[in-house]
């Protein structure tokens, strides 16, 4: 293929939902995913939610003959869940962990423990440098009252900034992953507007799969049907995005999604449908160059909308910081009062009055526990406030540049 002015690239992207002890029929599904990848022989495979490194190791052994190059991105307490398999050599890798990722006390959601990140692998195919990004953003959980929207917007902004600042030497940029955002959400519009990435679904010449390209659908036996009730067709939250940076053009010839159960089985590969894109890369005569000027007014509106939502999250974080700080102060005052009362009680021992050791000890332990918890939460929300303030300030500077210095 070396020296060929055109290149066809087949990409596979899937949120595997491979959480040890929690995901249903995990090992069986991982085996099915491996069998399918061996059969299809994609050029690039981007996977999310491979939380078990043992699952990754098993896939690596199984796919070694077809995909000799791979990388697993480690972060957080239980790992990012991100990994890449490639038929072509991986020249370099880089991981960026998002500064905000939910709350550690929301144990039922668990995003904070994952260390949600964006992973970058750089590969070279036929002389073309590809920057390939794989990511998984914070889940939505409740669309009507989305408490995580500011955090997800910060992640979308940091993802866009990361791509902008690391892709300048690339010829082609590819992004795949579970973005946990609908196509018209402000986060997607911000990401695409700020990076110039194009959506493979909307650009595809041919499409085959679930209606509207949905990747989380009600007829999947692993999905929570109640969460999809407002969306009878499902939702599209898994994406393959791309753009050419230098003297190349990229076109999406075909996009597919999996539909229903894996061949010969009674279960699907995951609770998400996989996305498969065939891209056609061709060298052109002159550099394409990034051209955001034609869309600067629209982009300014999107950044303004995103900044407003980040501001809402900032004010909520400031209220939580104040509440936890006040709780810590009250717990400290309680401990001081106990100390004074204990000294008084000890002084009363000379008069023969009994000292209530048990009640004092229980109250002291309670006060210390509240103090430690409140202090920890206060520190966490202080960090959250600073991160939201930093993102809002970055967006303010971008708006100034877009509006005053086009």
C-alpha positions as CSV (number, residue, x, y, z in Angstrom):
1,X,0.0,0.0,0.0
2,X,3.0,2.3,0.4
3,X,2.9,5.1,-2.1
4,X,-0.7,4.6,-3.0
5,X,-2.4,8.0,-3.2
6,X,-5.7,6.6,-1.8
7,X,-6.4,4.5,1.3
8,X,-9.5,2.7,2.6
9,X,-9.7,2.4,6.4
10,X,-12.2,0.2,8.3
11,X,-12.9,1.3,11.9
12,X,-14.9,-0.6,14.6
13,X,-16.1,1.2,17.7
14,X,-17.9,-0.4,20.6
15,X,-18.8,0.3,24.3
16,X,-18.3,-3.3,25.5
17,X,-20.0,-3.0,28.8
18,X,-17.5,-5.4,30.3
19,X,-17.7,-4.6,34.1
20,X,-16.5,-7.5,36.2
21,X,-19.2,-9.0,38.5
22,X,-21.8,-6.5,37.2
23,X,-22.2,-6.9,33.5
24,X,-24.4,-9.8,32.4
25,X,-22.8,-12.7,30.6
26,X,-19.6,-10.6,30.3
27,X,-17.1,-13.4,29.5
28,X,-19.4,-14.9,26.9
29,X,-19.9,-11.5,25.2
30,X,-16.2,-10.7,25.3
31,X,-15.5,-14.0,23.6
32,X,-18.2,-13.2,20.9
33,X,-16.6,-9.8,20.3
34,X,-13.2,-11.4,19.8
35,X,-14.6,-13.9,17.4
36,X,-16.3,-11.2,15.3
37,X,-13.2,-9.0,15.2
38,X,-11.1,-11.9,14.0
39,X,-13.5,-12.7,11.3
40,X,-14.1,-9.1,10.1
41,X,-10.4,-8.0,10.3
42,X,-11.0,-4.2,10.7
43,X,-8.0,-1.9,10.4
44,X,-8.7,-0.2,13.8
45,X,-10.7,-1.3,16.8
46,X,-11.7,1.2,19.5
47,X,-13.2,-0.2,22.6
48,X,-14.6,1.3,25.8
49,X,-15.7,-0.1,29.1
50,X,-13.2,-3.0,29.1
51,X,-12.8,-2.5,32.8
52,X,-11.1,-5.8,33.4
53,X,-7.5,-5.9,32.3
54,X,-7.8,-9.7,32.2
55,X,-10.5,-9.3,29.5
56,X,-8.1,-7.0,27.6
57,X,-5.3,-9.6,27.9
58,X,-7.6,-12.3,26.7
59,X,-8.6,-10.3,23.7
60,X,-5.0,-9.4,23.0
61,X,-4.1,-13.1,22.9
62,X,-7.1,-14.0,20.8
63,X,-6.6,-11.1,18.3
64,X,-2.8,-11.2,18.2
65,X,-2.7,-12.7,14.7
66,X,-5.1,-10.2,13.2
67,X,-4.3,-7.1,15.3
68,X,-0.6,-7.4,16.3
69,X,-0.5,-3.9,17.9
70,X,-2.7,-2.8,20.8
71,X,-2.7,-0.5,23.8
72,X,-4.7,-0.4,27.1
73,X,-5.1,3.0,28.8
74,X,-4.8,2.9,32.6
75,X,-6.3,5.6,34.9
76,X,-8.5,6.1,37.9
77,X,-9.2,3.4,40.5
78,X,-10.6,0.7,38.2
79,X,-9.1,1.9,34.9
80,X,-10.3,4.0,32.0
81,X,-11.8,1.0,30.2
82,X,-10.3,2.3,26.9
83,X,-8.2,0.2,24.6
84,X,-7.2,0.1,20.9
85,X,-6.3,-2.8,18.6
86,X,-4.6,-2.0,15.3
87,X,-3.3,-3.8,12.2
88,X,-0.6,-1.1,11.9
89,X,2.2,-0.2,14.2
90,X,1.4,2.2,17.0
91,X,4.1,4.9,17.1
92,X,3.1,6.7,20.3
93,X,0.4,7.0,22.9
94,X,-0.8,9.6,25.3
95,X,-3.6,9.7,27.9
96,X,-5.4,12.7,29.3
97,X,-7.6,12.3,32.3
98,X,-10.5,14.7,32.6
99,X,-10.3,17.2,35.5
100,X,-14.0,16.6,36.5
101,X,-15.8,13.3,36.4
102,X,-18.8,13.2,38.7
103,X,-18.8,12.7,42.5
104,X,-17.0,10.0,44.6
105,X,-20.0,9.7,46.9
106,X,-22.4,8.7,44.0
107,X,-21.4,5.1,44.4
108,X,-24.4,3.9,42.4
109,X,-23.0,5.6,39.3
110,X,-19.3,5.0,39.7
111,X,-18.0,7.3,37.0
112,X,-15.6,9.0,39.4
113,X,-13.8,5.8,40.1
114,X,-13.2,5.1,36.4
115,X,-11.0,8.0,35.8
116,X,-12.7,8.9,32.5
117,X,-10.1,10.0,30.0
118,X,-9.2,10.4,26.3
119,X,-6.5,8.1,24.9
120,X,-4.5,9.0,21.8
121,X,-2.6,6.5,19.6
122,X,-0.5,7.7,16.7
123,X,-0.2,5.4,13.7
124,X,1.3,5.7,10.3
125,X,-0.3,4.0,7.3
126,X,1.1,4.3,3.8
127,X,2.9,7.5,4.8
128,X,-0.2,9.1,6.3
129,X,0.0,10.1,10.0
130,X,-3.2,9.3,11.9
131,X,-4.1,10.7,15.3
132,X,-6.6,8.2,16.7
133,X,-8.5,9.3,19.8
134,X,-10.8,7.0,21.9
135,X,-12.9,8.3,24.8
136,X,-15.8,7.7,27.1
137,X,-17.6,10.7,28.7
138,X,-19.7,10.9,31.9
139,X,-23.1,9.2,31.6
140,X,-26.3,11.2,31.7
141,X,-28.5,9.0,33.9
142,X,-31.4,11.5,33.9
143,X,-32.1,13.8,31.0
144,X,-34.8,15.8,32.7
145,X,-32.5,16.7,35.7
146,X,-29.0,16.2,34.4
147,X,-26.8,16.9,37.4
148,X,-23.7,15.9,35.5
149,X,-24.2,18.2,32.5
150,X,-21.6,20.8,33.7
151,X,-19.0,18.0,34.2
152,X,-19.7,16.4,30.8
153,X,-19.4,19.9,29.2
154,X,-16.0,20.4,30.8
155,X,-15.0,17.0,29.5
156,X,-16.2,17.8,26.0
157,X,-14.3,21.1,26.1
158,X,-11.1,19.4,27.4
159,X,-11.5,16.8,24.7
160,X,-11.8,19.4,22.0
161,X,-8.8,21.3,23.4
162,X,-6.8,18.1,23.7
163,X,-7.5,17.2,20.0
164,X,-6.7,20.8,18.8
165,X,-3.4,20.9,20.6
166,X,-2.2,17.4,19.8
167,X,-3.3,17.0,16.2
168,X,-1.3,19.7,14.5
169,X,1.3,17.3,13.1
170,X,-1.3,14.7,12.0
171,X,-2.7,14.2,8.5
172,X,-6.0,12.7,9.6
173,X,-7.8,12.9,12.9
174,X,-10.1,10.1,14.1
175,X,-12.3,10.1,17.2
176,X,-14.4,7.2,18.4
177,X,-16.2,6.5,21.6
178,X,-19.2,6.7,23.8
179,X,-19.8,10.5,24.2
180,X,-23.0,10.1,26.2
181,X,-24.5,13.0,24.3
182,X,-27.3,13.2,21.7
183,X,-26.3,14.6,18.3
184,X,-27.9,18.0,18.9
185,X,-26.7,18.4,22.5
186,X,-24.6,21.5,23.2
187,X,-21.6,19.3,24.1
188,X,-21.5,17.6,20.7
189,X,-22.0,21.0,18.9
190,X,-19.2,22.4,21.0
191,X,-16.8,19.5,20.3
192,X,-17.5,19.5,16.5
193,X,-17.5,23.3,16.1
194,X,-14.2,23.8,18.0
195,X,-12.3,20.9,16.3
196,X,-13.9,20.8,12.8
197,X,-14.6,17.1,13.2
198,X,-17.3,15.6,10.9
199,X,-19.9,13.0,11.9
200,X,-19.5,9.7,10.0
201,X,-23.2,9.1,10.3
202,X,-24.3,12.3,8.7
203,X,-21.5,12.2,6.1
204,X,-21.9,8.5,5.1
205,X,-22.7,7.7,1.5
206,X,-24.3,4.5,2.5
207,X,-25.8,3.5,5.9
208,X,-27.0,0.2,7.2
209,X,-28.2,-0.4,10.8
210,X,-30.6,0.9,13.5
211,X,-32.9,3.7,12.5
212,X,-31.3,7.2,12.9
213,X,-28.0,5.4,13.7
214,X,-29.1,4.8,17.3
215,X,-26.7,2.8,19.3
216,X,-28.7,2.5,22.5
217,X,-32.0,0.8,21.5
218,X,-35.0,-0.5,23.4
219,X,-35.0,-3.9,21.8
220,X,-31.5,-4.7,23.2
221,X,-32.1,-7.2,26.1
222,X,-29.4,-5.5,28.2
223,X,-30.7,-1.9,28.1
224,X,-32.9,-0.4,30.8
225,X,-36.2,0.1,29.0
226,X,-37.5,2.8,31.4
227,X,-34.6,5.1,30.6
228,X,-35.4,5.0,26.9
229,X,-39.2,5.5,27.2
230,X,-39.0,9.1,25.9
231,X,-37.1,7.8,22.9
232,X,-39.0,4.9,21.2
233,X,-36.3,4.4,18.5
234,X,-33.4,4.7,21.0
235,X,-30.6,7.3,21.2
236,X,-27.4,7.8,19.3
237,X,-24.5,8.4,21.8
238,X,-21.7,6.4,20.2
239,X,-19.8,8.2,17.4
240,X,-17.0,8.0,14.9
241,X,-15.8,11.5,14.0
242,X,-13.1,12.5,11.6
243,X,-11.3,15.2,9.6
244,X,-8.3,15.7,7.4
245,X,-5.7,18.2,8.6
246,X,-3.2,18.6,5.8
247,X,-3.1,17.6,2.1
248,X,-5.7,14.9,2.4
249,X,-9.5,14.5,2.1
250,X,-11.5,12.0,4.1
251,X,-14.9,10.7,3.0
252,X,-17.1,8.1,4.8
253,X,-18.1,5.6,2.2
254,X,-20.2,3.4,4.5
255,X,-21.4,3.4,8.1
256,X,-23.0,0.4,9.8
257,X,-24.3,-0.5,13.2
258,X,-24.9,-3.9,14.7
259,X,-28.6,-4.9,15.1
260,X,-29.8,-7.3,17.7
261,X,-28.1,-10.5,18.8
262,X,-24.7,-11.7,17.7
263,X,-24.8,-14.3,14.9
264,X,-25.8,-17.8,16.2
265,X,-26.5,-16.6,19.7
266,X,-29.4,-15.2,21.8
267,X,-27.5,-12.2,23.2
268,X,-26.1,-9.0,21.6
269,X,-22.4,-8.1,21.9
270,X,-23.1,-5.4,24.4
271,X,-25.9,-3.1,25.7
272,X,-24.6,-0.7,23.0
273,X,-24.7,-1.3,19.3
274,X,-21.3,-1.2,17.6
275,X,-20.5,1.5,15.0
276,X,-18.5,0.4,11.9
277,X,-17.2,3.0,9.4
278,X,-15.4,2.7,6.1
279,X,-13.3,5.8,5.3
280,X,-11.7,6.7,2.0
281,X,-8.6,8.9,2.4
282,X,-7.1,10.5,-0.6
283,X,-4.3,13.0,-1.1
284,X,-5.2,16.3,-2.7
285,X,-3.2,18.9,-4.5
286,X,-3.0,21.6,-1.7
287,X,-3.4,21.8,2.0
288,X,-6.9,21.8,3.2
289,X,-6.3,23.9,6.3
290,X,-8.7,24.4,9.1
291,X,-11.4,27.0,8.3
292,X,-13.6,27.9,11.2
293,X,-14.2,31.5,10.0
294,X,-17.4,30.7,8.1
295,X,-19.0,29.3,11.2
296,X,-17.5,31.6,13.8
297,X,-20.9,33.3,14.7
298,X,-22.6,29.9,15.2
299,X,-19.6,28.7,17.2
300,X,-19.7,31.8,19.4
301,X,-23.4,31.0,20.2
302,X,-22.5,27.4,21.0
303,X,-19.6,28.4,23.3
304,X,-21.9,31.0,25.0
305,X,-24.5,28.3,25.6
306,X,-21.9,25.9,27.0
307,X,-20.4,28.6,29.2
308,X,-23.9,29.3,30.6
309,X,-24.3,25.7,31.6
310,X,-20.8,25.6,33.1
311,X,-21.8,28.7,35.1
312,X,-24.9,27.0,36.4
313,X,-22.7,24.1,37.6
314,X,-20.2,26.5,39.1
315,X,-22.9,28.1,41.2
316,X,-24.1,24.7,42.4
317,X,-20.6,23.7,43.3
318,X,-20.1,26.9,45.2
319,X,-23.3,26.2,47.2
320,X,-22.1,22.6,48.0
321,X,-18.7,23.9,49.0
322,X,-20.3,26.4,51.4
323,X,-22.7,23.7,52.9
324,X,-19.9,21.2,53.5
325,X,-17.6,23.9,54.9
326,X,-20.4,25.0,57.3
327,X,-20.9,21.4,58.3
328,X,-17.2,21.0,59.0
329,X,-17.2,24.1,61.2
330,X,-20.2,22.9,63.2
331,X,-18.5,19.5,63.7
332,X,-15.4,21.2,64.9
333,X,-17.4,23.4,67.3
334,X,-19.1,20.3,68.6
335,X,-15.7,18.7,69.3
336,X,-14.6,21.9,71.2
337,X,-17.8,21.9,73.3
338,X,-17.2,18.3,74.1
339,X,-13.6,19.1,75.2
340,X,-14.9,21.8,77.5
341,X,-17.6,19.6,78.8
342,X,-15.1,16.8,79.4
343,X,-12.8,19.1,81.3
344,X,-15.7,20.2,83.4
345,X,-16.7,16.6,84.1
346,X,-13.2,15.6,85.0
347,X,-13.1,18.5,87.4
348,X,-16.4,17.2,88.9
349,X,-14.8,13.8,89.6
350,X,-13.3,15.3,92.8
351,X,-16.8,15.9,94.0
352,X,-17.7,12.3,93.4
353,X,-19.8,12.9,90.2
354,X,-19.6,10.0,87.7
355,X,-18.0,10.7,84.2
356,X,-20.2,9.4,81.3
357,X,-17.4,7.9,79.2
358,X,-19.6,5.9,76.8
359,X,-21.8,8.8,75.8
360,X,-18.9,11.2,75.4
361,X,-16.9,8.6,73.3
362,X,-19.9,8.0,71.0
363,X,-20.5,11.7,70.5
364,X,-16.8,12.3,69.9
365,X,-16.6,9.6,67.3
366,X,-19.7,11.0,65.6
367,X,-18.3,14.5,65.6
368,X,-14.9,13.3,64.3
369,X,-16.6,11.3,61.5
370,X,-18.7,14.3,60.4
371,X,-15.7,16.5,60.5
372,X,-13.6,14.2,58.3
373,X,-16.4,13.6,55.9
374,X,-17.4,17.3,55.6
375,X,-13.8,18.4,55.3
376,X,-13.2,15.8,52.5
377,X,-16.3,16.9,50.6
378,X,-15.4,20.6,51.1
379,X,-12.0,20.0,49.6
380,X,-13.5,18.0,46.7
381,X,-16.0,20.8,45.9
382,X,-13.3,23.4,46.2
383,X,-11.4,21.5,43.5
384,X,-14.6,21.3,41.5
385,X,-15.2,25.1,41.8
386,X,-11.6,25.8,40.6
387,X,-12.0,23.5,37.6
388,X,-15.3,25.0,36.6
389,X,-13.9,28.5,37.0
390,X,-10.9,27.6,34.8
391,X,-13.1,26.2,32.1
392,X,-15.5,29.2,32.2
393,X,-12.5,31.5,31.9
394,X,-11.1,29.6,28.9
395,X,-14.5,29.8,27.2
396,X,-14.7,33.6,28.0
397,X,-11.3,34.1,26.3
398,X,-12.4,32.1,23.3
399,X,-15.6,34.1,23.0
400,X,-13.6,37.3,23.1
401,X,-11.4,36.0,20.3
402,X,-14.3,34.9,18.2
403,X,-16.3,38.1,18.7
404,X,-13.7,40.8,18.7
405,X,-10.8,39.4,16.7
406,X,-12.2,37.2,13.9
